[in-house]
Amino acid sequence: MDYRPDAEQQMLIDMVRKFVREEIVPLEDNLDPDGAELDPADHARLVAKTKAMGLYGIDIPKEFGGPDIDIVTRTLLAIEMSQHRAGLYVPCYGVFGGAGLAQLFEANADQKERYLFPTLRGEKKVFFGLTEPSGGSDPARAIKTRAERKEQGWVINGSKIFISGADRAQYGIVFARTDASKGRGGITCFIVDSDTPGFHVRRVVHTLRSASYATELEFKDCWVSDAQVLGEVNKGFAIANDRLSRQRIPYAASCIGVAIKANEMAIEWAKIRSTFGELLANRQAVQWMLVDNELDIRSSRYFTLEAAQKALRGEPFRTEAAMAKLTASEAGGRVVDRSMQIFGGMGMTKDLPLERWYREMRIRRIGEGPSEVQRMVIAREIVSGGVGNA
Ligand SMILES: Cc1cc2nc3c(=O)[nH]c(=O)nc-3n(C[C@H](O)[C@H](O)[C@H](O)COP(=O)(O)OP(=O)(O)OC[C@H]3O[C@@H](n4cnc5c(N)ncnc54)[C@H](O)[C@@H]3O)c2cc1C
């Protein structure tokens, strides 16, 4: 299969590459090495520029004002746009800033008016509330948050954990059990406004990426009306599942972008750094690390573009998306780790983005479904005979 970009894709890639190098990289020196976000003024400027380039919100469907870029091209652009120190944190393309948003494309007209459009305009932020203290890998069984029918609405009780950015969001997509007798067929998806009585952000949970955080949420007799049900009652699990599969492709792409940049830095360093009278680039031990980096990057790229191609053709791509996420997040961690090794002491400092990526890549083996869950998804397909005919 040929995964080289065509002329139009290459033109967009060149445009994004120029934008990253000229507009984002110069901000790196002022960026808090542990910070999760750009300065608000810089962020606003980048958003304006990406809008002017026609690349803002590239994962937003055309009918909702997105720029009509297909998923393979979006994946190529996501690989490109992650190649800087801020790396995984620049949401202005929308590729990765859409947590929770994709579900709203399926919302009814009233919900779109109240939630989707204001979010697309940047007036509202949304959180995605699936994981609970009882587990995130297997939400169909682990969801204990209950929603009980009452007064033309639902009363939600329970808690959520590791929910990104809920303390800054105006509303969230929340999954709760509405039929205790069923597993995945007993879960419903609700839109919950953050100022709804009975809902509150219990605490900020600081994670490895120290300035970044997730939150813990509490629902105590939190009443929401029927108008807040997203999709159909007891059909919420399918909404979560679809979102998780789709999100794995851009997630993988951003890991590849970081790996490419880390590897480039390591190659440049190996060509100028000497030890014992010889350049690192001439040492076989170092060359082999660079070879392994290259193999990791190419294999991740292959799997990720394969998943995107299948999605573009309208074929089932859940297994390929799992392969992409698994390969790219694990390979990304290895590439960053080897690159740090080649840099020696410099690789440990916050003068370089490597240690920041190192922490981020570690989280990426857990977020959006741990590696073991991806392996389980792929294994099911292998055992049922569905893999091997690509
Ligand atoms: C920084 C951060 C941000 C997050 N943001 C969000 C968010 O916005 N919204 C949200 O809903 N969730 C979010 N999460 C939660 C994340 O999706 C979960 O942590 C993840 O799905 C794993 O769930 P868990 O932590 O409960 O681990 P568990 O489900 O308890 O699993 C623990 C470990 O067991 C192993 N394991 C699990 N299943 C299997 C298996 N079948 N076979 C073998 N081993 C297995 C894996 O190694 C796994 O890491 C976030 C997490 C982090 C760290």
The ligand as a Gaussian input file, in Angstrom:
#p B3LYP/6-31G(d) Opt

LIG

0 1
 C       -4.355000      12.170000      32.402000
 C       -5.581000      11.340000      32.201000
 C       -6.695000      11.928000      31.600000
 C       -7.862000      11.180000      31.419000
 N       -8.972000      11.787000      30.890000
 C      -10.148000      11.124000      30.839000
 C      -11.363000      11.782000      30.421000
 O      -11.354000      12.963000      30.059000
 N      -12.519000      11.079000      30.454000
 C      -12.584000       9.777000      30.850000
 O      -13.670000       9.210000      30.859000
 N      -11.452000       9.109000      31.253000
 C      -10.253000       9.753000      31.264000
 N       -9.108000       9.108000      31.695000
 C       -9.218000       7.743000      32.188000
 C       -8.578000       6.699000      31.303000
 O       -9.323000       6.539000      30.126000
 C       -8.490000       5.430000      32.161000
 O       -7.496000       5.656000      33.154000
 C       -8.174000       4.200000      31.357000
 O       -9.240000       3.888000      30.501000
 C       -7.894000       2.991000      32.276000
 O       -8.880000       2.841000      33.257000
 P       -8.449000       2.660000      34.799000
 O       -7.481000       3.736000      35.128000
 O       -9.649000       2.552000      35.618000
 O       -7.643000       1.301000      34.844000
 P       -8.286000      -0.200000      35.002000
 O       -9.458000      -0.303000      34.128000
 O       -8.472000      -0.485000      36.434000
 O       -7.086000      -1.054000      34.476000
 C       -5.825000      -1.066000      35.177000
 C       -4.797000      -1.762000      34.322000
 O       -5.171000      -3.124000      34.144000
 C       -4.706000      -3.593000      32.907000
 N       -5.831000      -4.181000      32.166000
 C       -7.078000      -3.678000      32.012000
 N       -7.831000      -4.511000      31.263000
 C       -7.038000      -5.553000      30.932000
 C       -7.207000      -6.746000      30.156000
 N       -8.388000      -7.015000      29.550000
 N       -6.172000      -7.593000      30.034000
 C       -4.997000      -7.344000      30.626000
 N       -4.756000      -6.243000      31.365000
 C       -5.758000      -5.357000      31.513000
 C       -4.105000      -2.396000      32.166000
 O       -2.692000      -2.419000      32.331000
 C       -4.674000      -1.215000      32.908000
 O       -3.817000      -0.086000      32.840000
 C       -7.914000       9.820000      31.833000
 C       -6.771000       9.244000      32.417000
 C       -5.623000       9.966000      32.593000
 C       -4.435000       9.303000      33.230000

